[in-house]
Amino acid sequence: MKNWKRTLAMLSASVMVAGMLAGCGSSGSTSAPAASGSASAASSDAGEPVNLIFSIAAVPTDAHGAAQKVFKEKLEEISGGNMTVECYDSGTLYGQDTETDAVKNGDVDMIYSSASWLTDGSPWVSMFTAGYVFQSYDHMTKVLNGDIGKEVFQKIADEQGILPLGAYYLGTRQISLSEDRAITTPDDLKGVNLRMPNSDAWVFLGKAMGANPTAIAFNDLYLALQTGTVDGQDNPLPTVQSAKFYEVQKSISLTNHLVDSVWPTMNVNTWNSLTDTQKGWVMEAIEAARQSCDDQNLKTESEVQDFLKEQGLSIYEADVATFADHVLETYLNDPISDSWDKDLLAEIQAMA
């Protein structure tokens, strides 16, 4: 049963976004099973009908924004309507700064989270926020969508009451500036007011890169770039395209500092309320959405540089090795890494 906060949020949202739901509409043990073949909606284990509330800060033109709709459509299809999903995007229900508390409190059933938003409750997760831990998409997905990821996600569920169900590829983060200027080494970022998401983990990454980080929510970023509140930002190139940051940016430096992922995350109480059949449906829909998101971002990354050059942006190659040495040394020499499992880090690096 929805608590009063969730009911109030839903009533407020119906006023704010009444015209925005046509594309998504409405027709959640903590251990996530591996996705398998489609289960029969007629199964005796189907359970009572369930409606999930899925709130994200991403815009629907982002690959992971579109993947939210893939999840909804796949889940409703394979469950035969036993499970339905109400989707909210663009921060219309909860923004980046409030959605983690919302899913913990049960005000929503699902959000997109990531390591950087989970470090307050699980400081050791900051290991996955450090730059240059992952060397490529294949490296990242092999770790986070494999056995290590299952253990990591389960530990987060035990500590925080929310269960990540997988890792979707967002792209590899690069630095873009509002002036035409090459960023080659960390020294080039001295004095640059670089927007970072509003969490301590993100801000630390900005400092480790050599910049002066400024915490700004994603939904406010375009205006902050346009007005000069910040000098630049870091995001994967597909996001630079989808959010139209190229309209207010003049250069991009390919630092490859973070192979970024987003984690579809569910309230543990919601997860535990599902039958095994329903959990299987959820995981099958999560996998379909992951494939959609990953394929789209990999395709866009292979094409987007040409598009950005056509928009007048200069693209520069950074000294990635120098950045990597500097960033990892900064983390390992700071108390932020005291809670890290160094043996696990070594195992992850060996998998590259």
C-alpha positions as CSV (number, residue, x, y, z in Angstrom):
1,M,0.0,0.0,0.0
2,K,1.3,3.4,-0.9
3,N,2.3,5.5,2.1
4,W,1.1,9.1,2.5
5,K,4.2,10.6,1.0
6,R,3.9,8.5,-2.1
7,T,0.2,9.3,-2.5
8,L,1.0,13.0,-2.1
9,A,3.8,12.7,-4.7
10,M,1.5,11.0,-7.1
11,L,-1.3,13.6,-6.7
12,S,1.2,16.4,-7.2
13,A,2.7,14.7,-10.2
14,S,-0.7,14.3,-11.9
15,V,-1.0,18.1,-11.9
16,M,2.5,18.7,-13.1
17,V,2.8,16.1,-15.9
18,A,-0.7,15.3,-16.9
19,G,0.1,15.8,-20.5
20,M,3.5,14.1,-20.4
21,L,2.6,10.5,-19.8
22,A,1.1,9.6,-23.2
23,G,4.4,8.0,-24.3
24,C,4.7,5.9,-21.1
25,G,1.3,6.0,-19.4
26,S,0.2,3.3,-17.0
27,S,-1.4,0.6,-19.0
28,G,8.8,-3.8,-7.9
29,S,14.7,-12.6,-1.0
30,T,16.6,-9.3,-2.2
31,S,18.8,-11.4,-4.4
32,A,18.2,-10.7,-8.1
33,P,18.0,-13.9,-10.3
34,A,19.6,-14.0,-13.7
35,A,17.2,-13.2,-16.6
36,S,15.9,-16.3,-18.3
37,G,13.4,-17.2,-20.9
38,S,10.0,-15.6,-20.8
39,A,7.8,-16.9,-18.1
40,S,4.2,-17.7,-18.7
41,A,1.7,-15.1,-17.6
42,A,-0.6,-17.9,-16.7
43,S,1.8,-19.3,-14.1
44,S,0.2,-20.2,-10.8
45,D,3.0,-18.1,-9.2
46,A,2.0,-15.0,-11.1
47,G,0.7,-13.4,-8.0
48,E,-1.6,-10.4,-7.6
49,P,-1.3,-7.6,-10.2
50,V,1.5,-5.1,-9.5
51,N,1.9,-1.5,-10.6
52,L,5.4,-0.1,-10.4
53,I,6.2,3.7,-10.3
54,F,9.5,4.4,-12.1
55,S,10.9,7.9,-11.8
56,I,14.0,9.1,-13.6
57,A,15.8,12.4,-14.0
58,A,16.9,11.6,-17.6
59,V,15.3,13.1,-20.6
60,P,13.4,10.7,-22.9
61,T,15.8,11.3,-25.8
62,D,18.6,9.8,-23.8
63,A,19.2,6.1,-24.5
64,H,18.5,5.2,-20.8
65,G,15.4,7.5,-20.9
66,A,14.2,5.5,-23.9
67,A,15.2,2.2,-22.1
68,Q,12.7,3.1,-19.3
69,K,9.9,2.7,-21.9
70,V,11.5,-0.5,-23.2
71,F,11.4,-1.9,-19.7
72,K,7.7,-0.9,-19.3
73,E,6.6,-2.3,-22.6
74,K,8.5,-5.6,-22.2
75,L,7.4,-6.1,-18.7
76,E,3.7,-5.5,-19.5
77,E,4.0,-7.8,-22.6
78,I,5.6,-10.8,-20.9
79,S,3.4,-10.5,-17.8
80,G,0.2,-10.3,-19.8
81,G,-0.7,-7.2,-17.9
82,N,-0.1,-8.7,-14.5
83,M,2.6,-6.0,-14.0
84,T,2.3,-2.5,-15.2
85,V,4.6,0.5,-15.0
86,E,4.0,4.2,-14.6
87,C,7.0,6.2,-16.0
88,Y,8.1,9.7,-15.1
89,D,11.1,11.3,-16.8
90,S,13.0,14.6,-16.9
91,G,12.8,14.9,-13.1
92,T,9.1,15.7,-13.2
93,L,8.4,13.5,-10.1
94,Y,11.8,13.5,-8.3
95,G,15.0,15.2,-9.4
96,Q,18.5,13.8,-9.1
97,D,19.0,15.2,-5.6
98,T,15.8,13.6,-4.1
99,E,15.1,10.4,-6.0
100,T,17.4,8.2,-4.0
101,D,15.6,9.1,-0.8
102,A,12.3,8.6,-2.6
103,V,13.1,5.0,-3.6
104,K,14.5,4.3,-0.1
105,N,11.3,5.6,1.5
106,G,9.1,3.7,-0.9
107,D,7.6,6.9,-2.4
108,V,8.6,5.3,-5.8
109,D,9.4,1.7,-6.7
110,M,12.2,2.3,-9.1
111,I,14.8,4.9,-10.1
112,Y,18.1,5.1,-12.0
113,S,20.9,5.2,-9.6
114,S,24.7,4.7,-9.8
115,A,27.7,4.3,-7.6
116,S,28.1,8.0,-7.1
117,W,24.6,8.4,-5.5
118,L,25.0,5.4,-3.2
119,T,28.3,6.3,-1.4
120,D,26.6,8.0,1.6
121,G,25.0,4.8,2.7
122,S,27.9,2.5,1.4
123,P,31.2,4.4,1.4
124,W,33.0,1.5,-0.2
125,V,31.0,2.0,-3.3
126,S,33.1,5.1,-4.0
127,M,35.6,2.6,-5.6
128,F,33.3,2.5,-8.6
129,T,33.1,6.3,-8.8
130,A,36.9,6.7,-9.3
131,G,38.1,7.6,-12.7
132,Y,39.9,5.0,-14.8
133,V,38.7,2.0,-12.8
134,F,37.1,0.6,-16.0
135,Q,39.1,0.7,-19.3
136,S,36.3,0.1,-21.7
137,Y,32.6,-0.8,-22.2
138,D,33.4,-4.5,-22.3
139,H,35.4,-4.2,-19.1
140,M,32.6,-2.4,-17.3
141,T,29.7,-4.6,-18.3
142,K,31.7,-7.8,-17.7
143,V,32.3,-6.7,-14.1
144,L,29.0,-5.0,-13.2
145,N,26.7,-7.4,-15.1
146,G,28.6,-10.5,-13.9
147,D,29.2,-12.2,-10.6
148,I,31.0,-9.2,-9.1
149,G,28.1,-7.0,-9.9
150,K,25.7,-9.3,-8.2
151,E,27.7,-9.3,-5.0
152,V,28.1,-5.6,-5.1
153,F,24.4,-5.0,-5.7
154,Q,23.4,-7.4,-3.0
155,K,25.6,-5.7,-0.4
156,I,24.0,-2.4,-1.3
157,A,20.6,-3.9,-0.8
158,D,21.6,-5.2,2.6
159,E,23.0,-1.9,3.7
160,Q,20.5,0.6,2.1
161,G,17.3,-1.2,1.4
162,I,17.5,-0.7,-2.4
163,L,18.5,-3.2,-5.0
164,P,20.3,-2.4,-8.2
165,L,19.2,-4.8,-10.9
166,G,21.9,-4.3,-13.5
167,A,24.2,-1.7,-15.2
168,Y,23.3,0.1,-18.3
169,Y,26.0,1.8,-20.4
170,L,25.7,5.6,-20.5
171,G,28.9,6.1,-22.5
172,T,32.4,7.2,-21.6
173,R,32.6,10.6,-20.0
174,Q,34.5,13.4,-21.6
175,I,35.1,17.1,-20.7
176,S,33.4,19.8,-22.8
177,L,34.0,23.6,-22.3
178,S,32.2,26.7,-23.3
179,E,35.4,28.0,-24.9
180,D,37.6,26.5,-27.6
181,R,40.4,25.1,-25.4
182,A,42.2,21.8,-25.3
183,I,42.4,19.9,-22.0
184,T,45.5,17.7,-22.3
185,T,46.6,17.1,-18.7
186,P,45.1,17.8,-15.2
187,D,47.1,21.1,-15.1
188,D,44.9,22.4,-17.9
189,L,41.9,22.1,-15.7
190,K,43.2,24.4,-13.0
191,G,40.8,27.2,-12.3
192,V,38.1,25.7,-14.6
193,N,34.7,25.7,-12.9
194,L,33.5,22.2,-14.0
195,R,30.0,21.2,-13.3
196,M,29.6,17.9,-11.5
197,P,26.4,16.2,-10.2
198,N,25.5,17.1,-6.6
199,S,27.1,14.4,-4.5
200,D,30.4,14.2,-2.6
201,A,31.6,11.4,-4.8
202,W,31.1,13.3,-8.0
203,V,32.7,16.5,-6.6
204,F,35.8,14.5,-5.5
205,L,36.2,13.1,-9.0
206,G,36.1,16.7,-10.4
207,K,38.9,17.7,-7.9
208,A,40.9,14.6,-8.8
209,M,40.7,15.6,-12.4
210,G,42.3,18.9,-11.5
211,A,39.2,21.1,-11.8
212,N,37.2,23.4,-9.5
213,P,34.0,21.3,-9.3
214,T,30.6,23.0,-9.0
215,A,27.7,20.9,-8.0
216,I,24.6,21.5,-10.3
217,A,21.7,19.2,-11.0
218,F,21.4,17.8,-14.5
219,N,18.1,19.5,-15.1
220,D,19.7,22.9,-14.5
221,L,22.9,22.2,-16.4
222,Y,22.0,23.7,-19.8
223,L,21.1,27.0,-18.3
224,A,24.3,27.0,-16.2
225,L,26.4,26.5,-19.3
226,Q,24.4,29.1,-21.2
227,T,24.8,31.8,-18.5
228,G,28.4,31.0,-17.7
229,T,27.7,29.8,-14.2
230,V,30.1,27.0,-15.0
231,D,32.9,26.8,-17.6
232,G,32.2,23.3,-18.7
233,Q,30.8,19.9,-17.8
234,D,31.6,16.2,-18.1
235,N,29.2,13.7,-19.7
236,P,29.3,11.0,-22.4
237,L,29.1,12.4,-25.9
238,P,25.7,10.8,-26.5
239,T,24.4,13.0,-23.7
240,V,26.0,16.1,-25.1
241,Q,24.0,15.4,-28.2
242,S,20.7,14.4,-26.7
243,A,20.6,17.2,-24.1
244,K,21.8,19.7,-26.8
245,F,24.8,20.9,-24.8
246,Y,26.6,21.4,-28.1
247,E,24.5,24.6,-28.5
248,V,26.3,26.2,-25.6
249,Q,29.7,24.5,-25.9
250,K,32.7,25.1,-28.1
251,S,35.2,22.2,-27.5
252,I,35.4,18.7,-26.2
253,S,38.5,17.0,-24.8
254,L,38.5,13.2,-24.9
255,T,39.7,12.3,-21.4
256,N,37.8,9.0,-21.2
257,H,37.9,9.4,-17.5
258,L,34.8,7.4,-16.5
259,V,33.2,4.5,-18.3
260,D,29.8,5.5,-17.0
261,S,26.8,3.3,-16.2
262,V,23.4,3.8,-14.7
263,W,21.7,1.2,-12.4
264,P,18.0,0.5,-12.5
265,T,17.3,0.2,-8.8
266,M,14.3,-1.0,-6.9
267,N,13.0,-0.6,-3.4
268,V,13.8,-3.8,-1.5
269,N,10.3,-4.1,0.0
270,T,8.8,-3.8,-3.4
271,W,11.2,-6.5,-4.7
272,N,10.4,-8.8,-1.8
273,S,6.7,-8.4,-2.4
274,L,7.0,-10.0,-5.8
275,T,6.6,-13.6,-6.6
276,D,9.5,-15.6,-8.2
277,T,7.6,-15.4,-11.5
278,Q,7.2,-11.7,-11.2
279,K,10.9,-11.3,-10.3
280,G,11.8,-13.3,-13.4
281,W,9.6,-11.0,-15.6
282,V,11.3,-7.9,-14.1
283,M,14.8,-9.3,-14.8
284,E,13.9,-10.2,-18.4
285,A,12.5,-6.7,-18.9
286,I,15.7,-5.2,-17.3
287,E,17.9,-7.2,-19.7
288,A,15.8,-6.1,-22.8
289,A,16.1,-2.5,-21.7
290,R,19.9,-2.9,-21.0
291,Q,20.5,-4.2,-24.5
292,S,18.5,-1.4,-26.0
293,C,20.4,1.3,-24.0
294,D,23.8,-0.2,-24.6
295,D,23.3,-0.8,-28.3
296,Q,22.0,2.8,-28.8
297,N,24.9,4.4,-26.9
298,L,27.6,2.3,-28.5
299,K,26.1,3.2,-31.9
300,T,25.8,6.9,-31.0
301,E,29.4,7.0,-29.7
302,S,30.6,5.7,-33.0
303,E,28.9,8.5,-34.9
304,V,28.5,11.4,-32.6
305,Q,31.9,13.0,-33.1
306,D,31.1,13.8,-36.7
307,F,27.8,15.3,-35.6
308,L,29.5,17.5,-33.0
309,K,32.1,18.7,-35.4
310,E,29.3,19.7,-37.8
311,Q,27.9,21.8,-35.0
312,G,31.2,23.7,-34.8
313,L,32.8,22.1,-31.8
314,S,36.6,21.4,-31.7
315,I,37.6,17.9,-30.5
316,Y,40.9,17.3,-28.8
317,E,42.7,14.2,-27.6
318,A,43.8,14.3,-23.9
319,D,46.8,12.5,-22.5
320,V,44.8,9.7,-21.0
321,A,47.7,8.0,-19.3
322,T,48.8,11.1,-17.5
323,F,45.2,11.7,-16.4
324,A,44.8,8.1,-15.2
325,D,47.9,8.1,-13.1
326,H,47.0,11.4,-11.5
327,V,43.4,10.5,-10.8
328,L,44.0,7.1,-9.3
329,E,47.0,8.3,-7.2
330,T,44.7,11.1,-5.8
331,Y,42.1,8.6,-4.8
332,L,44.5,6.1,-3.3
333,N,46.3,8.8,-1.2
334,D,43.0,10.1,0.2
335,P,40.8,8.7,3.0
336,I,38.1,8.2,0.5
337,S,39.8,5.0,-0.5
338,D,40.1,3.7,3.1
339,S,36.9,1.7,2.8
340,W,37.8,0.1,-0.6
341,D,38.3,-3.6,-1.0
342,K,41.8,-3.3,-2.6
343,D,41.8,-7.0,-3.5
344,L,38.6,-6.6,-5.4
345,L,39.9,-3.5,-7.1
346,A,43.0,-5.5,-8.3
347,E,40.7,-8.3,-9.5
348,I,38.6,-5.8,-11.4
349,Q,41.6,-4.2,-13.0
350,A,43.0,-7.6,-14.0
351,M,39.7,-8.3,-15.9
352,A,40.5,-5.4,-18.3
